[in-house]
Amino acid sequence: MSEVQWNREGGGLSRLLLRRLLISLCGIALAAAPAAGQSIVLDAMKTELGRSMELLGEEETPPYFLSYEITERRGVSVAASFGALSGTDESHERLLDIDLRVGDYSLDNTRPIRDSFSPFSFFPMGRMQMPVDDDPAAIRSILWSETDKQYKRALEQLTQVQTNVQVKVEAEDQSDDFSREEASRGVDEPRPVEYDRAEWEDRVRRYSAPFAEHGEFLQASASLAAGTDTRWFVNSEGSEIQTSETRYRLFVSAMTKADDGMELPLYKSYSSFTLDGLPDDETVERDVLKMIEILLALREAPLVEPYTGPAILSGEASGVFFHEILGHRLEGHRLKEADDSQTFRDQLNQRVLPENFSVHFDPTIRTYGPSDLSGSYRYDNQGVAAQRVTVIDKGILKSFLMSRSPIEGFPNSNGHGRNQPGNKPVARQSNLIVEVENPLTGDELRERFVESIQAADKPFGLRIEEIQGGFTFTGRTMPNSFNVTPLLVYRVYPDGREELVRGVDLIGTPLTTFSRVVAADDRIGVFNGLCGAESGMVPVSAAAPSVLVSQIEVQKKEKSQDRPPLLPAPVGDI
C-alpha cells in the first residue's frame, strides 16, 4: 500500500497538507545550522513550531496554542545483592510531549467529558521517542508527524467537548480551560553524570554484604542510580527553555518475614544533586548494621491490634503524612473535576491547622538544612517559572497548587504543572515545607505525648518513626480516605516505656485527622521520593517536624499467607 493510499484510506492528508509535506522536506534540507553555542535541539523545535502554527493557522479551526517538550534522560546504575554484583545499566533516551489546543482559552479540546469515559482524558498518550542525535532534520520530521496526529485528535476532542457542554448541566466552576501566561526564557548548560563505575560496584557490594551473614533475610540489596534530565521546551507564546538537572540516589533495602507470614521490609535512601553529597562508607555501613538490628527485632515484635489514640509522627514520617493527606487535596485541578470530593474547595480562608502551623510548596529551593530536595526545578512542564506558594499561613488555608488549568479565584499558574514524559501535566506537589512558630523541643513534645495518653485513658500511644509511603482517595465514588504504611512503629506506655511493634497501617479521613494535629517540635526530617498520580511519577520532597496528633486510627497490615522458608539459609556453609 502506498503512502498516499494509506493516508487517504485513513481519512488522512488533504492536497494542502501534501503540499505542506513538500514544504517541510524542503525546509529541513535547507535549514541553516544554528549559531555557535545555540542549542541544536531547541533551535529545531522552535523552527518547526513556528512553521506548524503558520500553516495550521490556515485551517478552518486553527490551533490557538502549541508547545513542544523534549526530555533527555541519561542514566547509569549499579546494584548488588548479598554482597555480589547483580546488575549494571546505562541508558540514554529522548521523549517528546506535545500540547496542541484548538478552540480558545475559555473552552478547548482538553476539557474533561463529564459523565462519560473519554479516551482523551489525562491517560498517557504513549511514549513518543525522539532521536538521541542532535540531527535537526530527524527532530523536525518527528515533530511534524506527531503534530499532524495531535491536530487531528484535537479536532475530534473539541467536537466531543462542545457536544458535552450542550447536554450537561452547567459546570460548578466556570473558569477558563487554559490560563494566559508570560513567556519564559532560560538556558542551562547540560550537566554530565560523573561517577567511577568500578568504585561504586565495590561500594554497593560492601553495603549489601552484611545481610548475607544472617539467614533471616529473603531480600537485601544496595544500589546507586544516577541520571541527568535535560529538558527543552518551546511554545507558541514565545517560551524557550533548556534546563538540566543531575540527581544521585543511593538505596539500601532488605526484607525479612515473621513466623506468621508477615513481610517486614526496611529501606534507607540517600539523595543528592552531587556525588559528594552522598554519605561516606562509615555512615552507610553504620546504617546497614542498624537496619539488620531492627529487622531482626521486628521478626519477634508483637502485632498491634486496631487502635485509636494519640500518636507522634517523626519528621520524615510527618512529611509523608502531610504529602499524602494534605498535599494531594491542594492540587488545583482536583477542585475543578466534577467527580472529585474537592475536600478544601470551600475551606479557603478558614482554619485547617493550629495557628502556629504554616505550609509552603517551594520548588525554587534546592536544600533544606543539610539535605538536598528532589522536588526542586526552575520551570514546570508547562514552561512556567517555579514559584513559592504558601498554601497555609498560620493555620489558615490561603492558596492551592496551580497548573495552567484555572479554578475560580485562581486564574493563573504558580509553576506546579508537572508530568512524567508521556502524560498530560496537571497540578502536582514539589518541595513541601511545614514550618511551626515557637515549636516545642523534642523532650517537651514527648512529655506532652505521654500526658495525652494518660488524659485519654489509653493503655499506650504510638510513635511512628518511618513510613514507606501510602495512597489516598480524593474522588466521590469511593470513601474519601487515606492509607499510609509505616515501617517502624513503637508502642509508648503511660510510664514512658517503649516497645517495638509491627503490623500497622495508618488510616483515616483528612479533615478529621488534621483537626487533631495539636503540636510539633523543632526537629526537621526530610523525605525525598517519587510521587505517582494522573500525570505519572514526579520527584518530590517533604520537610517537616515531628507532630503530635491527639487521635489517629490504625488497622492491621495485610500479610502474606505463605510460611517463612522451610529450608535453612546457607549461612556459614561456604
C-alpha positions in Angstrom: 0.0 0.0 0.0 1.4 3.3 -1.0 1.8 6.2 1.4 -0.8 8.3 -0.4 -3.3 5.3 -0.3 -2.7 4.8 3.4 -3.3 8.5 4.1 -6.4 8.6 2.0 -7.9 5.4 3.5 -7.1 6.6 7.0 -9.1 9.8 6.4 -5.7 11.5 6.1 -3.9 14.2 4.1 -5.6 16.8 2.0 -3.9 18.2 -1.0 -3.0 21.3 1.1 -1.2 19.0 3.7 0.6 17.1 1.0 1.9 20.5 -0.3 3.0 21.3 3.2 4.8 18.0 3.5 6.9 19.0 0.5 7.5 22.4 2.1 8.5 20.6 5.2 11.1 18.4 3.5 12.5 21.3 1.6 12.6 23.4 4.7 14.5 20.7 6.5 17.0 20.3 3.7 17.7 24.0 3.6 17.7 24.7 7.3 20.7 26.8 8.3 23.0 25.5 11.1 22.4 27.1 14.5 24.8 29.7 15.7 27.7 28.7 17.8 26.6 27.9 21.4 23.0 27.7 20.4 21.1 24.5 21.3 20.5 22.5 18.1 17.5 20.7 19.7 15.9 24.0 20.9 16.5 25.6 17.5 14.9 22.7 15.6 11.9 22.7 18.0 11.5 26.5 17.6 11.7 26.4 13.8 9.2 23.5 13.5 6.8 25.1 16.0 6.7 28.3 14.1 6.1 26.6 10.8 3.3 24.4 12.2 1.5 27.4 13.7 1.8 29.3 10.5 0.5 26.5 8.2 -2.1 25.1 10.6 -3.3 28.7 11.1 -4.8 28.5 7.6 -7.1 25.7 8.6 -10.8 26.3 9.4 -10.2 25.5 13.0 -6.6 26.6 13.8 -4.7 25.8 17.0 -4.6 28.7 19.4 -1.7 27.1 21.4 1.1 24.7 20.7 4.1 23.5 22.8 6.8 21.0 22.4 8.8 19.5 25.2 11.7 17.0 24.7 13.1 15.3 27.8 16.5 13.7 27.5 17.4 11.1 30.2 21.0 9.8 30.6 21.2 7.3 33.4 23.6 4.8 35.0 23.0 2.3 37.8 24.8 -0.3 39.7 23.3 -2.8 42.1 24.4 -5.6 44.4 22.6 -8.2 46.4 24.0 -10.1 49.5 27.5 -8.8 48.6 27.5 -9.8 44.9 27.0 -7.5 41.9 23.5 -8.1 40.5 23.4 -5.6 37.6 24.7 -2.5 35.9 23.0 -0.4 33.3 23.4 2.6 31.1 20.5 4.3 29.4 20.0 7.3 27.0 16.7 8.3 25.5 14.7 11.3 24.5 10.9 11.6 24.8 8.5 14.1 23.2 5.4 15.7 24.7 3.1 17.9 22.6 0.3 20.1 23.9 -1.8 21.3 21.0 -5.1 23.1 21.7 -7.9 24.1 19.4 -10.8 26.4 20.5 -9.7 29.2 22.8 -8.5 29.8 26.3 -12.1 29.7 27.7 -13.1 26.4 26.1 -10.8 24.0 24.3 -10.3 20.3 23.4 -8.8 19.4 26.7 -11.9 19.9 28.8 -12.9 16.6 30.5 -16.0 14.9 29.2 -18.5 14.7 32.1 -20.4 11.5 32.9 -18.7 9.6 30.2 -15.5 7.7 29.7 -13.3 9.6 27.3 -10.0 8.3 25.7 -9.0 12.0 25.6 -8.7 12.5 29.3 -5.4 12.5 31.3 -4.5 9.0 30.3 -1.0 8.7 28.9 -0.8 9.3 25.1 2.2 7.0 24.9 6.0 7.5 24.9 7.0 9.3 21.8 10.6 8.5 21.2 12.9 11.1 19.7 16.4 10.7 18.1 19.2 11.0 20.7 21.5 12.5 18.0 21.4 16.3 17.5 20.0 15.9 14.0 17.7 18.8 13.1 16.2 17.0 10.1 15.3 13.9 12.1 14.0 16.0 15.0 11.8 18.2 12.8 10.5 15.2 10.9 9.1 13.6 14.0 7.7 16.9 15.3 5.9 17.4 12.0 4.4 13.9 12.0 3.3 14.0 15.7 1.9 17.5 15.4 -0.3 16.4 12.5 -1.6 13.4 14.6 -2.2 15.7 17.6 -4.1 18.2 15.5 -6.5 15.7 14.0 -7.1 14.3 17.5 -7.7 17.8 18.9 -10.4 18.4 16.3 -12.2 15.2 17.4 -11.8 16.2 21.0 -13.2 19.7 20.5 -16.4 18.3 18.9 -16.9 16.0 21.8 -16.4 18.8 24.3 -18.8 21.1 22.6 -21.5 18.4 22.5 -20.9 17.5 26.1 -21.2 21.2 27.2 -24.6 21.5 25.5 -26.2 18.4 27.0 -24.9 18.5 30.6 -25.8 20.8 33.5 -23.8 23.9 33.9 -20.4 23.3 35.4 -19.9 24.4 39.0 -16.6 26.1 38.1 -16.9 28.5 35.2 -13.1 29.1 34.9 -11.3 29.0 31.5 -9.7 25.8 30.3 -6.3 27.4 30.0 -4.5 30.3 31.6 -2.7 33.1 29.8 0.9 33.3 31.0 4.0 35.4 30.2 6.7 33.7 28.1 9.7 32.2 29.9 13.2 32.1 28.7 16.2 30.4 30.3 19.0 28.1 29.2 21.1 25.9 31.5 24.3 24.1 30.3 23.8 20.3 30.2 25.2 18.6 33.3 27.0 15.3 33.0 26.7 12.2 35.2 30.1 11.8 37.0 30.9 8.6 38.8 33.6 5.9 39.0 31.8 2.7 38.0 34.4 0.3 39.4 34.4 2.2 42.7 30.6 2.1 43.1 30.4 -1.5 42.1 32.7 -2.2 45.0 30.8 0.0 47.4 27.3 -1.5 46.7 28.8 -5.0 47.2 30.2 -4.0 50.6 26.9 -2.2 51.6 24.8 -5.3 50.9 27.3 -8.0 52.1 26.4 -7.9 55.9 22.9 -9.1 55.2 24.4 -12.4 53.9 25.7 -13.1 57.4 22.2 -13.8 58.6 19.7 -16.4 57.5 16.6 -14.4 58.1 16.7 -12.1 55.1 14.8 -13.0 52.0 15.9 -9.9 50.1 18.8 -7.5 50.5 20.3 -5.1 48.1 22.2 -1.8 47.6 22.1 0.3 44.5 23.3 3.6 43.1 21.2 5.3 40.4 22.5 8.5 38.8 20.8 10.4 36.0 20.6 13.7 34.2 17.4 15.1 32.9 17.8 17.8 30.2 14.5 19.4 29.1 14.0 21.6 26.0 10.7 23.5 25.9 9.2 25.9 23.4 5.6 27.2 22.9 3.6 29.4 20.6 3.6 32.2 23.3 7.4 32.7 22.9 8.8 30.5 25.7 12.2 29.0 25.1 13.7 26.9 27.9 16.6 24.5 28.4 17.1 23.0 31.8 19.4 20.3 33.1 19.5 18.6 36.5 21.5 15.7 37.8 20.4 13.5 40.7 22.1 10.7 42.6 20.3 8.2 44.8 21.8 5.5 46.9 19.2 3.0 48.1 19.6 0.1 50.6 16.8 -2.3 51.2 16.1 -5.6 52.9 13.1 -7.7 53.8 12.6 -10.5 56.3 9.5 -12.4 57.3 7.9 -13.2 60.6 6.7 -16.6 61.6 3.1 -15.7 60.9 3.9 -14.8 57.2 4.0 -11.0 57.6 6.7 -9.5 55.3 8.8 -6.9 57.0 10.7 -4.5 54.7 13.0 -1.7 55.7 14.7 0.9 53.5 17.4 3.6 53.7 17.6 6.2 50.9 20.1 9.0 50.3 19.6 11.6 47.7 21.8 14.4 46.4 22.4 16.6 43.4 26.1 15.8 43.6 28.0 12.6 44.2 29.9 14.2 47.0 26.6 14.9 48.7 26.0 11.2 49.4 27.2 9.8 52.7 30.6 8.2 53.2 31.2 4.5 53.8 31.2 4.7 57.5 27.8 6.3 57.7 26.2 3.8 55.3 27.8 0.8 56.9 26.6 2.0 60.3 23.1 2.4 58.9 23.2 -1.1 57.4 24.0 -2.6 60.8 21.2 -0.6 62.4 18.8 -1.9 59.7 19.8 -5.5 60.5 19.3 -5.0 64.2 15.8 -3.5 63.7 14.7 -6.1 61.2 15.7 -9.0 63.4 13.8 -7.3 66.3 10.8 -6.8 64.1 10.5 -10.6 63.5 9.9 -11.0 67.2 7.8 -7.9 67.7 4.2 -8.1 68.8 1.3 -7.3 66.4 -0.7 -4.1 67.1 -4.5 -4.6 67.2 -6.8 -2.0 65.6 -6.4 1.1 67.7 -7.4 4.8 68.1 -5.4 7.2 70.3 -2.6 9.7 70.5 0.5 9.3 68.2 3.7 11.1 67.3 5.0 11.1 63.8 8.7 11.7 63.4 9.9 14.4 60.9 10.4 12.1 58.0 7.1 10.2 58.6 5.4 13.5 59.2 6.5 14.7 55.8 4.9 11.7 54.1 1.8 12.2 56.2 1.4 15.8 55.1 2.2 14.9 51.5 -0.5 12.1 51.2 -3.3 13.6 53.4 -3.0 17.3 52.7 -0.9 17.8 49.6 -2.9 15.9 47.0 -6.1 17.7 48.1 -4.5 21.1 47.4 -3.7 20.3 43.8 -5.8 22.8 41.9 -7.2 20.7 39.1 -9.0 18.4 41.5 -11.1 21.3 42.7 -12.4 21.6 39.2 -13.2 18.0 38.4 -16.9 17.1 38.8 -16.2 13.6 40.3 -13.6 14.8 42.9 -14.6 15.3 46.5 -13.0 18.8 46.5 -12.1 18.5 50.1 -10.7 22.0 50.6 -12.7 23.9 48.0 -14.9 25.7 50.5 -12.2 25.9 53.2 -10.4 28.9 51.7 -9.6 31.5 54.4 -10.7 29.1 57.1 -8.5 27.4 59.8 -7.4 23.9 58.9 -4.3 23.6 61.2 -3.2 25.1 64.5 -2.4 28.8 64.3 1.3 28.3 64.6 1.5 25.9 61.5 2.3 27.2 58.0 2.7 25.0 54.9 4.6 26.1 51.7 5.4 24.4 48.4 8.7 25.8 47.1 10.4 24.3 44.1 12.9 27.2 44.0 14.9 26.0 46.9 17.4 23.2 46.4 18.3 22.4 50.0 16.7 22.4 53.5 19.3 22.2 56.2 21.9 19.7 55.1 19.5 17.8 52.8 19.1 18.3 49.0 15.4 18.5 47.9 14.4 16.3 45.0 11.3 18.3 44.2 13.3 21.3 43.0 13.1 22.7 39.5 13.4 26.1 37.6 10.4 25.7 35.3 7.5 23.4 35.3 6.5 21.2 32.4 4.2 23.9 31.0 7.1 26.4 30.8 6.0 28.4 33.8 8.7 29.6 36.3 8.7 27.8 39.6 7.2 29.8 42.5 7.0 29.5 46.2 3.3 29.0 47.2 2.1 29.5 50.8 -0.9 27.2 50.9 -1.5 27.5 54.7 -0.5 30.6 56.6 -0.7 30.5 60.4 -3.2 27.7 60.2 -5.4 29.4 57.6 -5.9 27.9 54.1 -4.8 30.6 51.6 -4.0 29.0 48.2 -3.7 25.9 46.0 -1.1 24.4 43.7 -1.9 25.6 40.2 -1.0 24.4 36.7 -2.4 26.3 33.7 -5.8 24.9 34.4 -7.5 27.8 36.2 -10.1 27.5 39.0 -12.4 30.1 40.5 -10.3 32.8 42.3 -7.0 31.4 40.8 -6.8 32.3 37.1 -3.1 31.7 36.7 -0.5 29.0 37.2 2.0 29.2 40.1 4.5 26.9 38.4 3.2 23.5 39.5 2.1 22.0 36.2 4.2 18.8 36.2 4.3 15.4 34.4 6.3 12.4 33.6 7.0 12.2 29.9 4.1 10.7 28.1 1.5 12.1 30.4 -0.5 15.4 30.4 0.6 17.9 33.0 -1.6 18.7 36.0 -1.0 20.5 39.3 1.4 18.4 41.4 3.4 18.9 44.6 7.1 19.9 44.6 9.0 20.7 47.9 6.5 20.6 50.8 7.8 22.6 53.7 6.0 22.5 57.1 7.0 25.4 59.4 5.9 25.9 63.0 6.3 29.1 65.1 7.5 28.5 68.6 7.9 24.8 68.3 8.4 22.5 71.3 11.7 20.8 71.9 11.8 17.0 71.3 11.6 16.3 75.0 8.7 18.7 75.5 6.7 17.1 72.6 7.3 13.6 74.1 6.2 14.8 77.5 3.0 16.2 76.0 2.5 13.0 74.2 2.6 10.9 77.4 0.2 13.4 79.0 -2.2 12.9 76.1 -2.0 9.1 76.6 -2.8 9.5 80.2 -5.6 12.0 79.6 -7.3 9.8 77.0 -7.0 6.9 79.4 -5.3 4.8 76.8 -3.1 1.8 77.6 -0.5 3.2 75.1 0.2 5.6 72.3 2.1 5.0 69.0 5.3 6.7 67.9 5.7 6.3 64.1 9.3 6.6 63.1 9.4 5.7 59.4 6.8 5.5 56.7 7.1 3.5 53.4 4.5 5.6 51.6 0.8 5.4 51.1 -2.2 6.3 48.9 -5.2 8.5 49.2 -8.6 8.7 47.6 -9.9 12.1 46.6 -12.9 11.1 44.4 -16.6 10.9 45.2 -17.1 7.3 44.1 -15.1 5.9 47.0 -14.7 6.8 50.7 -12.6 9.9 50.9 -9.8 8.4 52.9 -6.1 7.6 53.1 -3.9 4.7 54.0 -0.3 5.2 55.0 2.1 2.3 55.6 4.6 2.7 58.5 7.7 0.7 58.5 8.9 1.4 62.1 6.5 1.9 64.9 6.9 1.9 68.7 4.2 1.4 71.4 4.7 4.1 74.1 3.2 3.4 77.5 1.9 6.0 80.1 5.1 5.5 82.1 7.2 6.4 79.1 8.4 2.9 78.2 8.7 2.0 74.5 8.2 -1.3 72.7 8.8 -2.1 69.0 5.7 -3.4 67.3 4.6 -4.4 63.8 1.6 -4.8 61.5 0.3 -1.2 61.5 -1.5 0.6 58.7 -2.4 4.3 59.5 -5.9 5.1 58.1 -8.4 7.8 58.4 -10.2 10.7 56.7 -8.4 14.0 56.0 -10.5 16.7 57.7 -10.9 14.7 60.9 -7.2 13.8 61.1 -6.0 17.3 60.5 -8.3 18.7 63.1 -6.4 16.6 65.6 -2.9 17.9 64.9 -2.0 19.7 68.1 1.7 20.4 68.3 5.2 20.0 66.7 8.8 20.0 67.8 11.9 21.6 66.3 13.5 18.5 64.7 13.1 18.7 60.9 13.1 15.5 58.9 13.4 15.4 55.1 11.8 12.8 52.8 12.8 12.5 49.2 10.9 10.3 46.8 8.7 9.8 43.7 5.0 10.5 43.7 2.6 8.8 41.3 -0.7 10.4 40.2 -2.6 11.2 37.0 0.5 12.7 35.3 2.8 9.9 36.2 5.8 9.8 38.5 7.5 13.1 39.5 10.2 13.7 42.1 9.0 15.3 45.3 10.3 16.2 48.8 8.8 17.0 52.2 10.5 18.7 55.1 8.5 18.6 58.4 8.9 18.5 62.1 7.7 15.7 64.4 4.0 16.2 65.1 1.6 15.2 67.8 -1.8 14.0 66.7 -4.4 13.7 69.5 -6.1 10.8 67.8 -5.2 8.5 64.9 -6.6 5.2 63.8 -4.6 2.2 62.7 -5.7 -1.2 61.3 -3.9 -4.5 60.8 -1.5 -4.6 57.9 -2.1 -7.0 55.1 0.1 -10.1 55.4 1.1 -13.0 53.2 -0.3 -16.4 54.0 3.0 -18.1 52.9 5.1 -19.5 55.6 8.7 -18.5 56.1 11.3 -20.7 54.2 11.4 -24.3 55.4 14.9 -24.8 54.1 17.5 -23.0 56.3 19.7 -20.4 54.6 23.2 -21.5 53.6 24.9 -19.1 56.1 28.3 -20.4 57.1 28.2 -23.4 54.6 30.5 -21.7 52.1 
